[in-house]
Amino acid sequence: MKIAQIVAPGASEYERKSQRVDFAALSQAGHQVAVYQSADVAADLAHLYGKARRVKIPHVTEAELDVPEAVEDHYWTANSQPPTANCLGTFARRSLKNIIEQTYVRLTRTREDIEWRLFERPPAPEELSGIAVWVDPALSDDDRDGFVAEALVAGNVVVTSRTTPNVRRLEKGRTGFLVPPNDPNELTHAILAALFKSELGQIKVSAAKQTISKFRPRHRLRALTPIYESLLR
């Protein structure tokens, strides 16, 4: 198949990383894949990442698909390093500014040795390996940009909001700590437990190792291929 990937300027980080995963997997499977920013393309079908202008050829939109999430190959092959003690990590978004500030104030009332690193770009595998606890305080179900799957693959202890994407990623809490969205008190308690009750964190990490294969790109490719094929019938 000749597949056009159309990446809109406002595409989310989740959509952008899904595009990168799809490009690699589809290319390896022998398909012709090219990336565009406009909707005027010549291909068998198009996959839209973000809100693109009207497309005339058969197409699917990432936001409307129910296919497995995938983590890029280089996260699976990275060499892990000992994390920095009491170091938190979060992929920063403007919507999270208040919840992070409120939570950090509460954390410092208990401990003065906690560092919280905010990443303005997708964290590299080596950066994740330096984090003790990955935190994603997403506020809504449509925020999938927390790089939680990548943190699970990297072996981080993970604390996230109980949004629909994160409940799925964390197997309903079996592989990480889930807290109510926009609740700095519960988020503080969960972070402290993840940092300083190592036996609890290791139980979650061990469970995650048993389930992270669901994030392999091949599972997403296996789900995407019949969807694409249905557009050409």
BAFI-3210 file (N, C-alpha, C; in Angstrom, 3 decimals, decimal comma, padded with zeros to 6 digits):
// residues 233
n [1|2|3|4|5|6|7|8|9|10|11|12|13|14|15|16|17|18|19|20|21|22|23|24|25|26|27|28|29|30|31|32|33|34|35|36|37|38|39|40|41|42|43|44|45|46|47|48|49|50|51|52|53|54|55|56|57|58|59|60|61|62|63|64|65|66|67|68|69|70|71|72|73|74|75|76|77|78|79|80|81|82|83|84|85|86|87|88|89|90|91|92|93|94|95|96|97|98|99|100|101|102|103|104|105|106|107|108|109|110|111|112|113|114|115|116|117|118|119|120|121|122|123|124|125|126|127|128|129|130|131|132|133|134|135|136|137|138|139|140|141|142|143|144|145|146|147|148|149|150|151|152|153|154|155|156|157|158|159|160|161|162|163|164|165|166|167|168|169|170|171|172|173|174|175|176|177|178|179|180|181|182|183|184|185|186|187|188|189|190|191|192|193|194|195|196|197|198|199|200|201|202|203|204|205|206|207|208|209|210|211|212|213|214|215|216|217|218|219|220|221|222|223|224|225|226|227|228|229|230|231|232|233]
n.u [000,834|000,360|000,875|-000,146|000,957|-000,434|000,483|-000,798|-000,279|-001,089|-000,984|-001,004|001,484|001,242|-000,014|001,988|004,109|002,903|002,699|005,405|006,025|004,276|005,252|007,796|007,122|005,331|006,934|008,931|007,352|007,048|005,475|004,790|005,505|004,905|005,397|003,346|002,287|000,144|-003,170|-003,331|-002,534|-001,067|-001,920|-002,736|-004,231|-004,828|-003,496|-004,464|-002,980|-003,772|-005,775|-006,556|-007,011|-009,791|-009,683|-009,445|-008,969|-009,397|-009,328|-008,131|-008,511|-006,371|-007,246|-009,728|-009,386|-009,315|-006,903|-004,030|-001,707|001,668|005,192|008,169|010,926|013,535|013,303|013,031|015,474|017,302|019,960|019,605|020,095|021,166|018,658|018,390|018,286|015,176|014,051|011,736|009,884|008,250|006,340|006,027|003,156|001,100|-001,375|-000,913|000,413|-000,618|-001,455|000,951|002,489|000,951|001,144|003,896|004,485|003,230|004,726|007,242|006,777|007,012|009,392|012,629|014,331|013,488|013,522|012,057|011,830|010,948|010,025|010,319|010,238|009,785|010,860|014,076|015,246|017,507|017,166|014,813|015,729|017,121|015,266|013,461|010,715|008,070|005,727|002,446|000,189|-002,284|-005,219|-007,534|-009,418|-008,746|-006,130|-003,359|-000,682|001,332|003,563|003,550|003,506|006,067|007,589|006,883|007,964|010,628|011,085|010,407|008,969|005,608|003,326|000,103|-002,711|-006,100|-007,196|-008,963|-007,111|-004,804|-005,646|-005,938|-003,304|-001,967|-003,066|-005,416|-004,333|-002,635|-000,019|001,033|000,650|-002,503|-004,369|-007,030|-007,945|-006,633|-006,206|-004,319|-003,612|-004,034|-002,329|000,133|000,371|000,537|002,898|004,815|004,562|005,408|008,057|009,252|008,343|009,611|009,074|006,427|006,552|008,249|006,703|004,790|006,453|007,463|005,102|004,530|006,564|005,622|003,596|004,250|004,824|002,624|002,860|004,470|005,412|004,505|001,986|000,304|000,624|-000,524|-003,178|-003,741|-003,385|-005,620|-007,583|-006,698|-006,784|-009,508|-010,370|-009,784|-011,410]
n.v [-001,204|002,289|004,772|007,777|009,819|012,301|014,954|017,186|020,653|021,136|018,681|016,339|015,321|012,613|011,781|012,434|010,774|008,327|008,459|008,297|005,734|004,239|004,851|003,637|000,926|000,273|000,768|-001,167|-003,345|-003,336|-001,446|001,578|004,588|007,969|011,274|014,067|017,522|018,803|018,273|017,602|015,089|012,249|009,088|005,720|005,703|007,693|008,553|010,431|012,583|014,453|017,447|017,733|019,338|018,810|015,654|014,041|011,440|007,949|007,647|007,560|008,769|009,519|010,219|009,054|006,371|003,097|001,558|-000,386|001,253|002,163|001,848|003,418|001,798|002,330|002,724|000,219|-000,985|000,433|000,995|000,608|002,848|003,472|005,154|008,643|009,428|010,029|011,477|012,938|012,772|014,412|014,898|018,025|020,046|022,854|022,749|021,373|022,910|024,157|021,954|020,617|022,551|022,870|020,308|019,971|021,860|020,658|018,306|019,284|020,035|017,743|016,490|017,713|016,991|016,283|016,174|017,532|016,967|018,618|017,925|019,468|018,450|015,279|012,707|011,220|007,785|007,421|009,548|008,908|006,716|007,885|008,703|008,327|008,109|008,311|010,748|011,443|013,736|013,991|015,752|015,129|012,825|013,136|013,834|012,386|012,580|011,931|010,183|007,788|005,050|004,766|005,236|003,017|000,955|001,642|000,914|002,483|003,425|004,329|007,014|008,118|010,080|008,970|008,610|007,560|006,625|006,190|004,354|002,144|001,840|001,246|-001,117|-001,007|-000,138|-002,084|-002,063|000,349|003,436|004,846|007,845|010,164|012,534|015,876|016,212|017,259|016,443|013,608|012,917|013,711|011,942|009,488|009,815|010,046|007,497|005,959|006,788|006,290|003,947|001,395|-001,290|-001,377|000,032|-001,664|-003,931|-002,990|-002,389|-004,910|-006,193|-004,668|-005,418|-007,821|-007,182|-005,185|-005,875|-005,472|-003,001|-003,213|-002,315|-004,071|-005,014|-002,837|-002,411|-004,768|-004,317|-002,010|-002,650|-004,274|-002,294|-000,307|-001,863|-002,252|000,199|000,194|-001,511]
n.w [000,000|-000,650|001,488|002,929|005,441|007,258|009,068|011,169|012,057|014,711|015,982|018,664|021,143|021,602|019,236|017,420|018,197|017,712|014,969|014,262|015,174|013,544|010,990|010,980|011,467|009,363|007,130|007,489|007,062|004,373|003,069|001,197|002,552|003,276|004,595|005,122|005,348|004,340|002,957|000,334|-001,401|-003,106|-002,915|-001,838|000,459|003,411|006,611|009,251|011,539|014,141|013,611|010,443|007,217|004,969|003,456|000,353|-000,482|000,583|004,146|007,573|010,914|013,521|016,140|016,265|016,213|017,660|018,623|019,656|021,868|021,153|021,781|020,807|019,111|020,144|022,851|023,877|023,611|025,052|027,410|030,816|033,581|036,990|038,824|039,779|043,177|044,771|042,669|040,554|037,470|034,748|031,796|030,646|030,388|029,594|030,838|033,165|034,997|037,403|039,055|039,402|040,746|043,118|044,187|044,531|046,494|048,691|048,854|049,629|052,216|053,591|052,736|051,876|049,939|047,419|043,959|041,040|037,791|034,873|031,642|028,571|026,097|024,399|026,570|026,436|026,265|027,986|029,687|031,016|032,442|034,463|036,262|039,275|039,908|037,675|036,840|035,887|035,912|034,420|033,390|032,030|029,945|027,282|027,196|026,308|026,439|028,259|028,217|029,582|028,912|027,842|030,127|031,677|030,111|030,385|032,957|035,111|038,299|038,363|038,680|038,167|036,981|037,283|034,574|031,593|029,501|031,109|033,039|031,432|030,503|032,891|033,698|035,279|037,655|038,549|037,647|038,367|040,267|040,720|040,848|041,775|039,234|039,237|041,997|044,344|046,942|047,098|045,040|046,077|048,283|046,922|045,429|047,481|048,609|046,439|046,220|048,761|049,894|049,041|048,603|047,742|045,321|043,851|043,556|041,758|039,554|038,921|038,147|035,908|034,150|033,271|031,566|029,712|027,110|025,572|024,469|022,281|018,962|016,948|017,667|017,380|014,620|013,655|014,258|012,803|010,074|008,943|009,131|007,366|005,005|004,740|003,843|001,200|-000,161]
ca.u [000,000|001,002|000,195|000,243|000,768|-000,612|000,690|-001,274|000,563|-001,529|-001,028|-000,505|002,703|000,846|-000,231|003,273|004,898|002,216|003,098|006,773|005,929|003,624|006,143|008,830|006,543|004,782|008,058|009,548|006,434|007,098|004,569|005,357|004,971|005,478|004,817|002,921|001,602|-001,086|-004,094|-003,276|-001,541|-001,385|-001,622|-003,898|-005,016|-004,134|-003,683|-004,374|-002,539|-004,197|-006,890|-006,111|-008,071|-010,523|-008,878|-010,313|-008,736|-009,798|-008,440|-008,504|-008,037|-005,780|-008,049|-010,945|-009,017|-009,149|-005,844|-003,080|-000,621|002,971|006,383|009,197|011,885|014,757|013,050|013,142|016,863|018,162|020,593|019,118|021,069|020,560|017,987|018,758|017,422|014,110|013,876|010,501|009,900|006,938|006,316|005,337|002,139|000,588|-002,537|-000,488|001,204|-001,170|-001,448|002,344|002,890|000,266|001,670|005,280|004,442|002,885|005,865|008,342|006,441|007,425|010,788|013,306|015,319|012,813|013,728|011,016|012,279|009,872|010,568|009,609|010,205|009,687|012,060|014,871|015,355|018,505|016,614|013,874|016,444|017,597|014,110|012,998|009,260|007,492|004,428|001,607|-001,051|-003,212|-006,489|-008,707|-009,247|-008,193|-004,706|-002,621|000,689|002,176|004,673|003,445|003,916|007,525|008,126|006,702|008,958|011,935|011,207|010,118|007,751|004,750|002,156|-000,672|-004,131|-006,988|-007,916|-009,196|-005,879|-003,858|-006,183|-005,604|-001,857|-001,527|-003,816|-006,332|-003,570|-001,764|001,367|001,409|-000,242|-003,533|-004,991|-008,058|-007,417|-006,688|-006,276|-002,921|-003,385|-003,867|-001,132|001,262|000,466|000,984|004,307|005,611|004,563|006,237|009,457|009,820|007,919|010,189|008,471|005,215|006,953|008,817|005,585|004,218|007,417|007,492|003,873|004,637|007,440|004,847|002,541|004,661|004,911|001,444|003,247|005,332|004,825|003,875|000,572|-000,394|000,624|-001,480|-004,522|-003,900|-003,392|-006,965|-008,328|-006,271|-007,268|-010,962|-010,588|-009,507|-012,332]
ca.v [000,000|003,590|005,404|009,145|010,238|013,747|015,420|018,559|021,466|021,047|017,295|016,144|014,526|011,216|011,549|012,517|009,560|007,249|008,567|007,784|004,277|003,684|004,998|002,598|-000,419|000,090|000,701|-002,479|-004,347|-003,273|-000,452|002,879|005,564|009,307|012,208|015,342|018,450|019,234|017,191|017,384|014,028|011,165|007,829|004,836|006,119|008,625|008,468|011,805|012,756|015,810|017,932|018,154|019,783|017,728|014,790|013,459|009,998|007,218|008,019|007,351|009,828|008,902|010,461|008,248|004,958|002,343|000,582|-000,393|002,218|001,538|002,573|003,350|000,715|002,650|002,611|-001,191|-001,428|001,324|000,463|001,314|003,354|003,686|006,455|009,603|009,245|010,999|012,325|012,763|013,270|014,637|015,623|019,269|020,678|024,050|022,400|020,730|023,848|024,363|020,721|020,341|023,511|022,551|019,045|020,150|022,551|019,647|017,389|019,930|020,089|016,458|016,232|018,812|016,415|015,767|016,934|017,255|017,405|018,816|017,797|020,267|017,636|013,875|012,243|010,165|006,616|007,626|010,485|008,151|005,821|008,670|009,113|007,316|007,970|009,093|011,261|012,044|014,222|014,413|016,230|014,703|011,622|013,432|014,111|011,112|012,989|011,809|009,243|006,777|003,756|004,784|005,097|001,621|000,170|001,990|000,349|003,462|003,417|005,313|007,562|008,842|010,339|007,880|008,885|006,321|006,083|005,728|003,121|001,077|001,647|000,695|-002,333|-000,664|000,126|-003,209|-001,801|001,693|004,092|005,687|008,788|010,972|013,706|017,209|016,058|017,345|015,691|012,193|012,793|013,802|010,684|008,425|010,043|009,697|006,038|005,425|007,111|005,878|002,595|000,744|-002,590|-001,158|000,393|-002,807|-004,799|-002,416|-002,533|-006,333|-006,473|-003,999|-006,203|-008,925|-006,702|-004,111|-006,322|-004,969|-001,755|-003,473|-001,778|-005,083|-005,154|-001,715|-002,683|-005,850|-003,734|-000,988|-003,192|-004,554|-001,034|000,250|-002,708|-002,052|001,443|-000,013|-002,475]
ca.w [000,000|-000,613|002,618|003,247|006,833|007,289|010,439|011,281|012,948|016,094|016,448|020,025|021,231|021,440|017,807|016,734|018,441|017,006|013,563|014,122|015,327|012,355|009,831|011,058|011,360|008,026|006,199|007,671|006,510|002,920|002,507|000,848|003,499|003,174|005,556|004,543|006,251|003,674|002,610|-001,117|-001,554|-004,029|-002,232|-001,766|001,622|004,300|008,057|009,745|012,925|014,417|012,813|009,109|006,318|004,324|002,603|-000,663|-000,634|001,797|005,239|008,970|011,804|014,710|017,342|016,221|016,163|018,898|018,348|020,776|021,954|020,931|022,214|019,765|019,307|020,894|024,294|024,246|023,526|025,829|028,615|031,995|034,540|038,306|038,873|040,808|044,337|045,050|041,494|039,807|036,099|034,132|030,534|031,002|029,544|030,255|031,655|034,410|035,810|038,748|039,839|039,761|041,778|044,366|044,705|044,961|047,788|049,690|048,994|050,348|053,636|054,158|052,374|051,193|049,031|046,229|042,726|040,042|036,474|033,897|030,303|027,572|024,878|024,773|027,272|025,813|027,142|029,035|030,663|031,838|033,345|035,595|037,061|040,239|039,765|036,587|037,274|034,844|036,510|033,360|033,945|031,264|029,131|025,963|027,336|026,260|026,142|029,442|028,035|030,632|028,367|027,739|031,488|032,074|029,382|030,937|034,298|036,163|039,096|037,703|039,367|037,162|037,218|036,866|033,334|030,840|028,918|032,116|033,625|030,481|030,504|034,170|034,036|036,377|038,870|038,909|037,281|038,791|041,226|040,119|041,782|041,117|038,529|039,845|043,453|044,781|048,178|046,765|044,215|047,010|049,033|046,024|045,110|048,658|048,716|045,351|046,486|050,035|050,240|047,864|048,343|046,955|043,972|043,151|043,178|040,538|038,465|038,552|037,398|034,609|033,281|032,732|030,665|028,798|025,714|024,848|023,819|021,134|017,727|016,097|018,018|016,735|013,180|013,397|014,326|011,761|008,715|008,415|009,007|006,087|003,919|004,594|003,103|-000,222|-000,736]
c.u [000,872|000,230|000,751|-000,049|000,712|-000,564|000,307|-000,392|000,180|-001,605|-000,416|000,786|002,391|000,660|001,082|004,124|004,231|002,576|004,491|006,792|005,368|004,534|007,179|008,246|006,013|005,885|008,730|008,674|006,325|006,153|005,340|004,705|005,688|004,711|004,533|002,329|000,294|-001,919|-004,081|-002,178|-002,022|-000,948|-002,872|-004,829|-004,169|-004,465|-003,439|-003,994|-002,780|-005,332|-006,382|-007,304|-008,693|-009,627|-009,800|-010,134|-009,207|-008,807|-009,001|-007,895|-007,573|-006,669|-009,290|-010,654|-008,941|-008,172|-004,832|-002,087|000,705|004,090|007,482|010,315|013,052|014,539|013,228|014,583|017,819|018,747|020,149|020,267|020,391|019,902|018,553|017,782|016,422|013,878|012,594|010,683|008,491|007,138|005,431|004,334|001,578|-000,552|-002,146|000,212|000,684|-001,088|-000,027|002,809|002,252|000,824|003,088|005,359|004,157|004,041|006,976|008,033|006,888|008,909|011,360|014,282|014,697|013,040|012,649|011,462|011,104|010,481|009,699|009,507|010,119|010,962|012,764|014,971|016,352|018,033|015,611|014,603|017,003|016,502|013,719|011,509|008,780|006,062|003,689|000,286|-002,044|-004,575|-007,711|-008,371|-008,615|-006,723|-003,963|-001,115|001,685|003,375|004,727|003,905|005,431|008,166|007,991|007,739|010,355|012,141|010,993|008,953|006,897|003,581|001,388|-002,078|-004,960|-007,850|-008,076|-007,924|-004,919|-004,345|-005,840|-004,107|-001,380|-002,345|-004,680|-005,619|-002,641|-000,304|001,836|000,367|-001,213|-004,171|-006,070|-007,435|-007,600|-006,881|-004,849|-002,633|-003,147|-002,621|000,123|001,459|001,009|002,462|005,203|005,674|005,475|007,723|010,023|009,290|008,318|009,548|007,198|005,563|007,473|007,746|004,964|005,158|007,473|006,257|003,940|005,496|006,690|003,850|003,015|004,801|003,712|001,758|004,211|004,659|004,103|002,383|-000,254|-000,474|-000,418|-002,915|-004,769|-004,101|-004,789|-007,839|-007,984|-006,864|-008,760|-011,275|-010,465|-010,453|-013,401]
c.v [001,258|004,455|006,799|009,412|011,761|014,209|016,892|019,339|021,337|019,639|017,179|015,350|013,041|010,886|011,561|011,269|008,349|007,266|007,997|006,258|003,655|003,752|003,875|001,214|-000,691|-000,027|-000,665|-003,587|-004,273|-002,277|000,824|003,941|006,895|010,244|013,539|016,230|018,945|018,022|016,871|016,369|013,002|009,862|006,964|005,259|007,038|008,316|009,864|011,808|014,217|016,207|018,497|018,642|018,579|016,968|014,059|011,951|009,280|007,480|007,598|008,489|009,205|009,036|009,577|006,745|004,351|001,201|000,652|000,761|001,482|002,464|002,347|002,367|001,086|002,655|001,172|-001,646|-000,585|000,603|001,284|001,704|003,500|005,067|007,356|009,496|010,389|011,970|011,951|013,284|013,388|015,303|016,843|019,676|021,866|023,726|021,834|021,677|023,947|023,107|020,360|021,275|023,174|021,280|019,224|020,874|021,551|018,672|018,004|020,122|018,824|016,195|017,432|018,310|015,824|016,719|016,538|017,836|017,468|018,844|018,571|019,543|016,178|013,379|011,130|008,986|006,809|008,633|009,788|007,264|006,557|009,107|007,987|007,044|008,881|009,455|011,869|012,481|014,753|014,746|015,684|013,497|011,906|013,841|012,777|011,345|012,729|010,899|008,214|005,413|003,670|004,610|003,667|000,730|000,407|001,436|001,330|003,029|004,563|005,699|008,396|009,151|009,186|008,323|007,569|005,785|005,522|004,482|001,940|000,788|000,908|-000,509|-002,127|-000,485|-000,997|-002,895|-000,388|002,258|005,013|006,570|009,574|012,169|014,985|017,148|016,077|016,573|014,210|011,967|012,841|012,491|009,555|008,585|009,656|008,181|005,429|005,649|006,368|004,556|001,699|-000,599|-002,460|-000,838|-000,795|-003,824|-004,311|-002,620|-003,981|-006,718|-005,857|-004,806|-007,359|-008,487|-005,713|-004,574|-005,864|-003,680|-001,969|-002,964|-002,812|-005,249|-004,029|-001,941|-003,739|-005,326|-002,736|-001,590|-003,532|-003,302|-000,367|-000,535|-002,510|-000,779|001,253|-000,982|-001,772]
c.w [000,000|000,381|002,849|004,722|006,850|008,745|010,505|012,250|014,425|016,649|017,843|020,008|021,077|019,968|017,042|016,968|017,787|015,525|013,348|014,226|014,055|011,138|009,828|010,816|009,955|006,982|006,273|007,088|004,990|002,277|002,146|001,724|003,314|004,100|004,862|005,639|005,642|003,293|001,119|-001,416|-002,576|-003,370|-002,264|-000,637|002,482|005,757|008,602|011,218|013,286|013,491|011,495|008,298|005,626|003,347|001,636|-000,810|000,628|002,939|006,590|009,778|013,116|015,939|017,408|016,221|017,566|018,609|019,483|020,707|021,760|021,377|021,185|020,142|020,212|022,402|024,775|024,316|024,363|027,046|029,820|032,908|035,901|038,365|039,963|041,963|044,467|043,896|040,762|038,388|035,561|032,783|030,733|029,934|030,315|031,204|033,012|035,381|037,237|039,604|040,256|040,874|043,121|045,002|045,235|046,309|048,909|049,919|049,839|051,834|054,359|053,941|051,637|050,136|047,770|045,056|041,719|038,712|035,509|032,501|029,315|026,235|025,310|025,437|026,508|026,773|028,275|030,081|031,577|032,838|034,554|036,540|038,017|040,074|038,647|036,968|036,087|035,462|035,484|033,956|033,232|030,404|027,773|026,019|027,427|026,133|027,272|029,336|029,161|030,126|028,265|029,112|031,990|031,399|029,950|032,345|035,424|037,029|038,564|038,596|038,353|037,673|036,676|035,686|032,573|030,183|029,959|032,852|032,735|030,500|031,754|034,627|035,287|037,712|039,274|038,651|037,637|039,730|040,480|041,188|041,052|040,395|039,343|041,363|044,002|046,062|047,895|045,914|045,098|047,761|048,159|045,670|046,278|048,851|047,660|045,621|047,688|050,590|049,070|047,553|047,522|045,507|043,194|042,758|041,869|039,341|037,987|037,748|036,006|033,645|032,625|031,658|029,606|027,350|024,894|024,103|022,647|019,855|016,880|016,409|017,386|015,229|012,827|013,431|013,199|010,371|008,206|008,286|007,683|004,914|003,665|003,812|001,594|-000,893|-001,562]
res [m|k|i|a|q|i|v|a|p|g|a|s|e|y|e|r|k|s|q|r|v|d|f|a|a|l|s|q|a|g|h|q|v|a|v|y|q|s|a|d|v|a|a|d|l|a|h|l|y|g|k|a|r|r|v|k|i|p|h|v|t|e|a|e|l|d|v|p|e|a|v|e|d|h|y|w|t|a|n|s|q|p|p|t|a|n|c|l|g|t|f|a|r|r|s|l|k|n|i|i|e|q|t|y|v|r|l|t|r|t|r|e|d|i|e|w|r|l|f|e|r|p|p|a|p|e|e|l|s|g|i|a|v|w|v|d|p|a|l|s|d|d|d|r|d|g|f|v|a|e|a|l|v|a|g|n|v|v|v|t|s|r|t|t|p|n|v|r|r|l|e|k|g|r|t|g|f|l|v|p|p|n|d|p|n|e|l|t|h|a|i|l|a|a|l|f|k|s|e|l|g|q|i|k|v|s|a|a|k|q|t|i|s|k|f|r|p|r|h|r|l|r|a|l|t|p|i|y|e|s|l|l|r]
***
